[in-house]
Amino acid sequence: MKNKYFGTDGIRGTVNKGNITGEKFFKFGLASGTYFKNQRKKKQIAIIAKDTRLSGYTLEPALVSGLVSGGMHVFTLGPLPTNGLAMLTKSMGANMGIMITASHNPYYDNGLKLFGPDGMKLSNAIEKRIEKLIDAKNTKQLSNPKYLGRVKRLEDGNEKYIKIIKKNFPNTFNLKGIKIVLDCANGAGYKAAPQLLRELGAEVIPIGIKPNGININDKCGSTYPNKIRSTVKKFKANLGISLDGDADRIIMCDEKGKIIDGDQIIAMLAKRWKLKKILKGGVIGTQMSNFGLENFLKNENIKFYRSKVGDRHVKEKMRRLNFNLGGEQSGHIILGKFATTGDGLLVALEVLFSLRKGKKASDVLNVFKPLPQILENVLVKDKNVINKSKCKAAIKKAEKLIATKGRVLVRKSGTEPKIRIMAESYDRQLIFKCIKIIRRSII
């Protein structure tokens, strides 16, 4: 059964509509706090971080109020990358962590991502239990006035996060002599990312580091990689790094201006980790992973499996199969050796670690030849349109047409009112024809 509130990556939507209101966030705080309370602990602690959206000022107090009303003590961290929140949830021994973000979405959307005490995103089963608590009469969840929680702001969240990340690399690791264009998408990584790279000695050309509440992901960041491409060329940088609004995605650019997506980064890391004998099991991709990646890994004798789209599904499959590398073409990449969720900055450092000794990004990051792939996002009023007979017939027709020459994939966006149509084949005309057939059945 479909979740009522949780989508593929937490809860998300347009601010002041549906689930993204102060009233609902109070209930989310109260319900999640109630679920994660551990009566054997002396203090019940939740930590909250957020990205830079203006609506964070509305939603955070409501969320805090719900948690405190249920007897949870709350530490607020301010803007911090999502994996920073996950790491600190675990290192601080908190019951839970909540990231207020809508990731790569525009400023007028917001939402939240929940993490358990292990720093992991929640399973579908736990989400369903929390949803029952959200819809229950909350009088039983409310705390005795004597045992209400307290709230404290911590100002050193980014410093703690940077310290944890640096521990994953040798003390001798430095980026001296490397010029990096860094696009922080005016989002959660705007403080930590430039600070970390500079501490390691890199020359950083930062863009997207002046958030004003409404410019997050606006013609910048991982969904708009042309920004780093043009800036890398302008400043003759060695590399470009582009994060998204909560810094859990990364898209890169080599010194020649070629955009490097998540599939290429995964391929490079898989090959390197196998050589260093630190690759565990193989690689988990998704339904959207390019077929060229699958072929490359097959030729390298590296196991490859696909999961549903969404880094939570990737992580669940990684855990089930005991793999330590997985991710998405969009730039969600999970380094199971270091982290429990996607972290653009951590992935950037792992890539940079392999670029030492004068290696060029273009030589290291262009690992395989991708199969031509087109993704078209169709804005719709009702995402269930893909379940209608007209659309099903169109998908069947396209699948029959592309047959052994490629593949098509049609799915609902988990976070936006869109249907995503993907087709890949060496025959570009065939790709466009298949997409056109399906698009006509939707609009």
C-alpha positions as CSV (number, residue, x, y, z in Angstrom):
1,M,0.0,0.0,0.0
2,K,1.2,3.5,-0.9
3,N,2.4,5.7,1.9
4,K,0.1,8.6,2.8
5,Y,2.8,11.2,3.6
6,F,6.2,9.8,2.7
7,G,7.5,9.7,-0.9
8,T,10.6,8.3,-2.4
9,D,12.8,10.5,-0.2
10,G,10.9,11.8,2.8
11,I,8.0,14.2,2.8
12,R,8.0,16.9,0.2
13,G,5.6,19.4,-1.5
14,T,4.7,23.0,-2.1
15,V,4.9,25.3,1.0
16,N,1.6,26.3,2.7
17,K,-0.2,23.6,0.8
18,G,-1.1,20.0,1.6
19,N,1.4,18.4,4.0
20,I,3.9,21.3,4.0
21,T,2.3,23.6,6.6
22,G,3.1,24.6,10.1
23,E,0.2,22.6,11.4
24,K,1.3,19.4,9.7
25,F,4.9,19.8,10.7
26,F,3.9,20.0,14.4
27,K,2.2,16.6,13.9
28,F,5.2,15.3,12.1
29,G,7.5,16.3,15.0
30,L,5.2,14.9,17.6
31,A,4.6,11.6,15.8
32,S,8.3,11.0,14.9
33,G,9.4,12.0,18.3
34,T,6.9,9.6,19.9
35,Y,8.1,6.8,17.7
36,F,11.8,7.3,18.4
37,K,11.6,7.9,22.2
38,N,13.7,5.5,24.1
39,Q,12.6,5.3,27.7
40,R,15.9,3.7,28.7
41,K,17.8,6.8,27.8
42,K,18.0,9.7,30.4
43,K,17.6,12.3,27.7
44,Q,15.5,12.0,24.5
45,I,17.3,14.0,21.8
46,A,16.4,15.1,18.3
47,I,18.7,17.2,16.1
48,I,17.5,19.3,13.3
49,A,19.3,20.8,10.3
50,K,17.9,22.5,7.2
51,D,18.8,24.0,3.8
52,T,18.5,27.7,3.0
53,R,14.8,28.0,1.9
54,L,12.9,30.9,3.3
55,S,10.1,28.6,4.4
56,G,12.6,26.9,6.9
57,Y,11.8,29.8,9.2
58,T,8.1,28.8,9.2
59,L,8.5,25.0,9.3
60,E,11.4,24.6,11.7
61,P,9.6,26.2,14.7
62,A,6.5,24.1,14.1
63,L,8.6,20.9,13.9
64,V,10.5,21.8,17.1
65,S,7.2,22.6,18.9
66,G,5.9,19.1,18.0
67,L,9.1,17.4,19.2
68,V,9.3,19.4,22.5
69,S,5.6,18.8,23.1
70,G,6.3,15.1,23.1
71,G,9.1,15.4,25.5
72,M,12.1,15.4,23.1
73,H,15.1,17.8,23.7
74,V,16.0,19.5,20.4
75,F,19.3,20.7,19.1
76,T,19.0,22.9,16.0
77,L,22.1,23.2,13.7
78,G,21.0,25.6,11.0
79,P,22.1,25.1,7.4
80,L,24.1,21.8,7.1
81,P,24.4,19.2,4.3
82,T,22.0,16.2,4.7
83,N,24.8,13.7,5.4
84,G,26.2,16.0,8.0
85,L,22.9,15.7,9.8
86,A,23.0,11.9,9.4
87,M,26.6,11.8,10.7
88,L,25.9,14.0,13.7
89,T,22.8,12.1,14.6
90,K,24.9,9.0,15.0
91,S,28.0,10.7,16.6
92,M,25.9,12.7,19.1
93,G,23.9,9.6,20.2
94,A,20.6,11.3,19.3
95,N,17.4,9.3,19.0
96,M,16.7,10.8,15.6
97,G,17.7,13.5,13.1
98,I,15.5,15.6,10.8
99,M,16.6,17.4,7.7
100,I,14.3,20.2,6.6
101,T,14.8,20.3,2.8
102,A,13.3,19.7,-0.6
103,S,16.7,18.8,-2.0
104,H,17.0,19.8,-5.7
105,N,13.5,21.3,-5.9
106,P,12.8,25.0,-6.3
107,Y,12.5,27.3,-3.3
108,Y,8.7,27.2,-3.1
109,D,8.9,23.5,-2.2
110,N,10.1,22.1,1.1
111,G,9.9,18.9,3.2
112,L,11.8,16.7,5.5
113,K,14.0,13.7,5.6
114,L,14.1,11.5,8.7
115,F,17.0,9.6,10.1
116,G,17.1,7.0,12.9
117,P,19.8,6.8,15.6
118,D,22.1,4.8,13.3
119,G,22.1,7.7,10.8
120,M,20.1,5.7,8.3
121,K,17.0,6.8,6.4
122,L,13.8,5.0,7.5
123,S,12.5,1.8,6.1
124,N,9.0,1.8,4.5
125,A,7.7,-0.2,7.5
126,I,8.9,2.5,10.0
127,E,7.4,5.3,7.8
128,K,4.1,3.5,7.9
129,R,4.2,3.3,11.7
130,I,5.0,7.0,12.0
131,E,2.1,7.8,9.6
132,K,-0.3,6.0,11.9
133,L,0.9,8.2,14.8
134,I,0.5,11.3,12.6
135,D,-3.2,10.5,12.0
136,A,-3.9,9.3,15.6
137,K,-5.4,11.6,18.2
138,N,-2.3,13.1,19.6
139,T,-3.4,13.8,23.2
140,K,-1.7,10.6,24.4
141,Q,1.5,11.6,22.7
142,L,1.7,15.0,24.4
143,S,4.0,15.2,27.4
144,N,3.3,16.1,31.0
145,P,4.1,19.8,31.3
146,K,6.9,18.9,33.8
147,Y,8.6,16.8,31.1
148,L,8.5,19.1,28.1
149,G,11.7,19.1,26.0
150,R,14.1,22.0,25.8
151,V,15.7,23.6,22.7
152,K,19.3,24.7,22.1
153,R,21.0,26.0,19.0
154,L,24.4,24.6,18.2
155,E,26.7,26.8,16.1
156,D,29.4,24.3,15.3
157,G,27.5,21.7,13.2
158,N,29.5,22.4,10.1
159,E,32.8,22.2,11.9
160,K,31.8,18.9,13.5
161,Y,30.8,17.5,10.1
162,I,34.0,18.7,8.4
163,K,36.1,17.0,11.2
164,I,34.3,13.7,10.7
165,I,34.8,13.8,6.9
166,K,38.5,14.6,7.1
167,K,39.0,11.5,9.4
168,N,38.2,9.3,6.4
169,F,41.4,10.4,4.6
170,P,45.1,10.3,5.5
171,N,46.6,13.3,7.3
172,T,48.9,13.8,4.4
173,F,46.0,14.3,1.9
174,N,46.0,17.8,0.5
175,L,44.7,19.6,-2.6
176,K,47.5,22.1,-3.0
177,G,47.9,23.2,-6.6
178,I,44.4,22.2,-7.6
179,K,42.0,24.8,-8.8
180,I,38.3,23.9,-8.2
181,V,35.1,25.6,-9.3
182,L,32.6,24.8,-6.6
183,D,28.8,25.4,-7.1
184,C,26.9,25.1,-3.8
185,A,23.5,25.8,-5.4
186,N,22.9,28.6,-2.7
187,G,22.0,25.6,-0.5
188,A,22.9,23.7,2.6
189,G,26.6,23.2,1.6
190,Y,27.4,26.9,1.1
191,K,29.5,27.1,4.3
192,A,31.0,23.6,4.8
193,A,32.0,22.8,1.2
194,P,34.3,25.8,0.5
195,Q,35.7,25.7,4.0
196,L,36.7,22.0,3.7
197,L,38.3,22.3,0.3
198,R,40.2,25.4,1.4
199,E,41.4,23.7,4.6
200,L,42.8,21.0,2.4
201,G,44.7,23.6,0.4
202,A,42.7,23.9,-2.8
203,E,42.2,27.1,-4.7
204,V,38.5,27.4,-4.7
205,I,36.3,29.5,-7.0
206,P,33.0,29.4,-5.3
207,I,29.6,30.2,-6.9
208,G,26.1,29.7,-5.4
209,I,27.2,30.7,-1.9
210,K,24.9,33.7,-1.4
211,P,21.6,32.2,-0.4
212,N,18.7,34.7,0.0
213,G,15.9,32.2,0.8
214,I,14.6,32.0,-2.8
215,N,17.6,31.4,-5.0
216,I,18.3,27.8,-3.9
217,N,18.8,25.6,-7.0
218,D,17.9,28.6,-9.2
219,K,19.9,28.2,-12.4
220,C,22.8,26.8,-10.4
221,G,23.8,23.5,-8.7
222,S,23.7,19.9,-9.9
223,T,20.5,20.4,-11.9
224,Y,22.1,23.2,-13.9
225,P,25.7,22.0,-14.6
226,N,26.3,24.5,-17.4
227,K,27.2,27.0,-14.6
228,I,30.3,25.0,-13.6
229,R,31.1,24.2,-17.2
230,S,31.4,27.8,-18.2
231,T,33.2,28.8,-15.0
232,V,35.8,25.9,-15.3
233,K,36.6,27.1,-18.8
234,K,36.7,30.8,-17.8
235,F,39.2,30.2,-14.9
236,K,41.0,27.2,-16.5
237,A,40.2,25.1,-13.4
238,N,41.3,21.5,-12.9
239,L,37.8,20.4,-11.9
240,G,34.2,21.6,-11.3
241,I,32.0,20.4,-8.5
242,S,28.3,21.0,-8.4
243,L,26.1,20.2,-5.4
244,D,22.3,20.4,-5.0
245,G,20.2,22.2,-2.4
246,D,21.0,19.8,0.5
247,A,24.4,18.8,-0.9
248,D,23.6,15.0,-1.1
249,R,24.0,15.1,-4.9
250,I,27.1,15.8,-7.0
251,I,27.7,16.4,-10.7
252,M,31.2,17.2,-11.8
253,C,33.0,18.7,-14.8
254,D,36.4,17.9,-16.1
255,E,39.1,20.5,-17.1
256,K,37.8,20.4,-20.7
257,G,34.3,21.4,-19.7
258,K,32.7,17.9,-20.1
259,I,29.9,17.2,-17.6
260,I,30.5,14.1,-15.5
261,D,27.2,12.5,-14.2
262,G,26.7,10.1,-11.3
263,D,27.1,7.0,-13.5
264,Q,30.6,8.0,-14.6
265,I,31.6,8.8,-11.1
266,I,30.3,5.4,-9.9
267,A,32.2,3.6,-12.7
268,M,35.5,5.4,-11.8
269,L,35.1,4.6,-8.1
270,A,34.1,1.0,-8.7
271,K,37.1,0.4,-10.9
272,R,39.4,2.1,-8.4
273,W,37.9,0.4,-5.3
274,K,38.2,-3.0,-7.0
275,L,41.9,-2.4,-7.8
276,K,42.5,-1.3,-4.1
277,K,40.5,-4.3,-2.9
278,I,38.0,-2.2,-0.9
279,L,35.0,-2.8,-3.2
280,K,32.5,-5.0,-1.3
281,G,30.3,-7.3,-3.4
282,G,29.6,-4.9,-6.3
283,V,27.6,-1.9,-7.3
284,I,23.9,-1.0,-6.9
285,G,22.4,1.3,-9.5
286,T,18.8,2.2,-10.3
287,Q,16.3,1.7,-13.2
288,M,17.7,5.0,-14.5
289,S,21.4,3.9,-14.6
290,N,22.8,4.1,-18.1
291,F,23.1,0.7,-19.9
292,G,26.7,1.7,-20.7
293,L,27.5,1.6,-17.0
294,E,26.0,-1.9,-16.7
295,N,28.1,-3.1,-19.7
296,F,31.3,-1.5,-18.3
297,L,30.9,-3.2,-14.9
298,K,30.2,-6.5,-16.6
299,N,33.4,-6.2,-18.5
300,E,35.3,-5.4,-15.3
301,N,33.7,-8.5,-13.6
302,I,31.9,-6.3,-11.1
303,K,28.5,-7.4,-10.0
304,F,25.7,-4.8,-10.8
305,Y,22.1,-4.8,-9.7
306,R,19.4,-2.2,-10.1
307,S,17.0,-0.9,-7.5
308,K,14.0,1.4,-7.6
309,V,14.8,5.1,-8.1
310,G,15.7,6.9,-4.9
311,D,18.9,6.7,-2.7
312,R,16.9,5.1,0.1
313,H,16.1,2.1,-2.2
314,V,19.7,2.0,-3.3
315,K,20.9,1.9,0.3
316,E,18.4,-0.7,1.3
317,K,19.6,-3.0,-1.5
318,M,23.3,-2.3,-0.6
319,R,22.6,-3.3,3.0
320,R,20.7,-6.4,1.9
321,L,23.5,-7.6,-0.4
322,N,26.3,-6.3,1.8
323,F,27.6,-4.0,-1.0
324,N,29.5,-0.8,-0.2
325,L,29.0,1.3,-3.4
326,G,25.8,2.5,-5.1
327,G,24.0,5.5,-6.5
328,E,22.1,7.2,-9.2
329,Q,22.9,9.0,-12.4
330,S,21.5,12.2,-10.9
331,G,24.5,12.3,-8.5
332,H,23.1,10.6,-5.4
333,I,26.1,8.4,-4.6
334,I,26.5,6.3,-1.4
335,L,30.0,5.4,-0.2
336,G,29.0,2.6,2.2
337,K,32.6,2.5,3.5
338,F,32.1,6.1,4.9
339,A,28.5,7.1,5.0
340,T,24.9,6.0,5.4
341,T,23.4,8.3,2.7
342,G,24.4,10.4,-0.3
343,D,27.1,13.1,0.3
344,G,28.2,15.2,-2.6
345,L,31.2,16.6,-0.7
346,L,32.4,13.3,0.5
347,V,32.2,11.8,-3.0
348,A,34.1,14.9,-4.3
349,L,36.9,14.2,-1.9
350,E,37.1,10.5,-2.8
351,V,37.4,11.6,-6.5
352,L,39.9,14.2,-5.7
353,F,41.9,11.7,-3.7
354,S,42.4,9.7,-6.9
355,L,43.5,12.8,-8.9
356,R,46.7,13.2,-7.0
357,K,50.1,13.1,-8.7
358,G,49.1,15.4,-11.6
359,K,46.3,13.2,-13.0
360,K,43.8,15.0,-15.2
361,A,40.1,14.8,-14.5
362,S,39.4,14.0,-18.1
363,D,41.6,11.0,-18.0
364,V,40.2,9.6,-14.8
365,L,36.5,10.4,-15.0
366,N,35.5,9.5,-18.6
367,V,35.4,5.8,-17.8
368,F,32.8,4.3,-20.3
369,K,30.9,5.4,-23.4
370,P,27.3,5.9,-22.3
371,L,24.4,4.7,-24.4
372,P,22.6,7.8,-25.8
373,Q,19.8,8.4,-23.2
374,I,17.1,11.1,-23.2
375,L,15.0,11.9,-20.1
376,E,11.9,14.0,-20.6
377,N,9.9,15.3,-17.6
378,V,6.2,15.9,-18.4
379,L,4.2,18.2,-16.0
380,V,0.9,16.7,-15.1
381,K,-2.1,17.4,-12.9
382,D,-2.5,13.7,-11.9
383,K,0.4,11.3,-11.9
384,N,-1.9,8.4,-12.0
385,V,-2.4,9.1,-15.7
386,I,0.3,6.4,-16.4
387,N,-2.1,3.8,-15.0
388,K,-4.8,4.6,-17.7
389,S,-5.2,2.3,-20.6
390,K,-4.2,4.9,-23.2
391,C,-0.8,5.4,-21.5
392,K,-0.3,1.7,-20.9
393,A,-1.0,1.0,-24.6
394,A,1.5,3.7,-25.7
395,I,4.2,2.3,-23.4
396,K,3.7,-1.2,-24.8
397,K,3.9,0.2,-28.4
398,A,7.2,2.0,-27.5
399,E,8.6,-1.0,-25.8
400,K,7.8,-3.2,-28.9
401,L,9.3,-0.6,-31.2
402,I,12.6,-0.3,-29.3
403,A,12.7,-4.0,-28.5
404,T,16.3,-5.3,-28.6
405,K,17.7,-1.9,-29.7
406,G,17.3,-0.2,-26.3
407,R,14.8,0.3,-23.5
408,V,12.2,2.7,-22.2
409,L,11.2,3.5,-18.6
410,V,8.1,5.5,-17.6
411,R,7.6,6.4,-13.9
412,K,6.0,8.9,-11.6
413,S,8.3,11.4,-9.9
414,G,8.4,10.8,-6.2
415,T,8.8,14.5,-5.4
416,E,7.2,16.6,-8.1
417,P,3.9,16.6,-10.2
418,K,5.8,15.0,-13.2
419,I,5.9,11.9,-15.2
420,R,9.5,11.0,-16.2
421,I,10.0,9.3,-19.6
422,M,13.4,7.8,-20.3
423,A,14.5,6.1,-23.4
424,E,18.0,4.9,-24.4
425,S,19.4,3.4,-27.6
426,Y,22.2,4.0,-30.1
427,D,19.4,5.0,-32.5
428,R,18.6,8.6,-31.5
429,Q,15.7,8.9,-33.9
430,L,14.2,5.8,-32.3
431,I,14.6,7.4,-28.8
432,F,12.7,10.5,-29.8
433,K,10.0,8.5,-31.6
434,C,9.4,6.4,-28.5
435,I,9.2,9.4,-26.2
436,K,6.8,11.2,-28.5
437,I,4.5,8.2,-28.5
438,I,4.3,8.1,-24.7
439,R,4.2,11.8,-24.2
440,R,1.1,12.1,-26.5
441,S,-0.7,9.6,-24.2
442,I,0.0,11.7,-21.2
443,I,-0.6,15.3,-22.2
